[in-house]
Amino acid sequence: MRDDETPIRVSAAKWLVHAGREDLAPVLVGALGRASEVDALLLEYLADRPGVFPAVLQALDAAAPAHRKTLIGLVARLTVNIITRIMRRDAPVYDEAWFSQAFEAIARMWDSADEETRSAIVDALFRLDGDRAVEFLDQIMNDPDPWLRMHVIEVIAAISDRRAPDFIARFLQDDDEMVREVAMSTLQSKGFVPDGDMPEELG
C-alpha cells in the first residue's frame, strides 16, 4: 500500500479489502488520498467496514492538506450510513461521541482549506450535526470580509442539505450589496426565488 506504483497499490487494496480483519482499517484509511484509482476501490468498501470511523478520526488531524478532502468525504458517507441504518433499526456498533469529535476536527480545517475542501467541510458538518453547522457558519457570516461571505454562499449552495437555502436567504439582509446580490442570484439559480421577485434594494 505504500508502493510508489499505483497499480501495485490497487492490487494490494483489492486483497486487503477482502481480508475481513478489523485491525486493517487504519491501514486502508491511511492509503486514501494518494491516487483516485485506489480511493474509488477503498471508499466503496470502507463505508460499511467496522472500525473505520475511529480510524478516520485518528487520521484527520494528522492528514496532509491534499488528503483531507477524501477523509472528510468518507466521514460524510459513514455518517449517512450510520443514520440510515439507525432509521432501519439495523444500527452498527458506534459511539455518539464520534460525531462530535469528527465535527470539531473537520471544523478546525476551515481556515487552511482550499475551495473544494471547504465544500466538503460544509457538507460533512451538516451531516454530522446540522444545528452546530449553522452555528459554525453564523460565525463566518459575521466575518467583516464581504468576499469571504460571498464565498460561503457559493460553498453552501453546493451541498444538498434542505437547510442550505434558508441559510443562504439570511444573506439577503447583508450590509454589503454584492453579498446580497450573490445570495439572490444563487437562490434564483436553485429555483427558490422567481426571477421577478428581486427585492427592491437589489433591483
C-alpha positions, 0 to 999 in steps of 0.5 A, a space after each residue: 500500500 505504500 508502493 510508489 506504483 499505483 497499480 501495485 497499490 490497487 492490487 494490494 487494496 483489492 486483497 486487503 479489502 477482502 481480508 475481513 480483519 478489523 485491525 486493517 482499517 487504519 491501514 486502508 484509511 491511511 492509503 486514501 488520498 494518494 491516487 483516485 484509482 485506489 480511493 474509488 476501490 477503498 471508499 466503496 468498501 470502507 463505508 460499511 467496514 467496522 472500525 473505520 470511523 475511529 480510524 478516520 478520526 485518528 487520521 484527520 488531524 494528522 492528514 496532509 492538506 491534499 488528503 483531507 478532502 477524501 477523509 472528510 468525504 468518507 466521514 460524510 458517507 459513514 455518517 449517512 450510513 450510520 443514520 440510515 441504518 439507525 432509521 432501519 433499526 439495523 444500527 452498527 456498533 458506534 459511539 455518539 461521541 464520534 460525531 462530535 469529535 469528527 465535527 470539531 476536527 473537520 471544523 478546525 480545517 476551515 481556515 487552511 482549506 482550499 475551495 473544494 475542501 471547504 465544500 466538503 467541510 460544509 457538507 460533512 458538518 451538516 451531516 454530522 450535526 446540522 444545528 452546530 453547522 449553522 452555528 459554525 457558519 453564523 460565525 463566518 457570516 459575521 466575518 467583516 470580509 464581504 468576499 469571504 461571505 460571498 464565498 460561503 454562499 457559493 460553498 453552501 449552495 453546493 451541498 444538498 442539505 434542505 437547510 442550505 437555502 434558508 441559510 443562504 436567504 439570511 444573506 439577503 439582509 447583508 450590509 454589503 450589496 454584492 453579498 446580497 446580490 450573490 445570495 439572490 442570484 444563487 437562490 434564483 439559480 436553485 429555483 427558490 426565488 422567481 426571477 421577478 421577485 428581486 427585492 427592491 434594494 437589489 433591483 
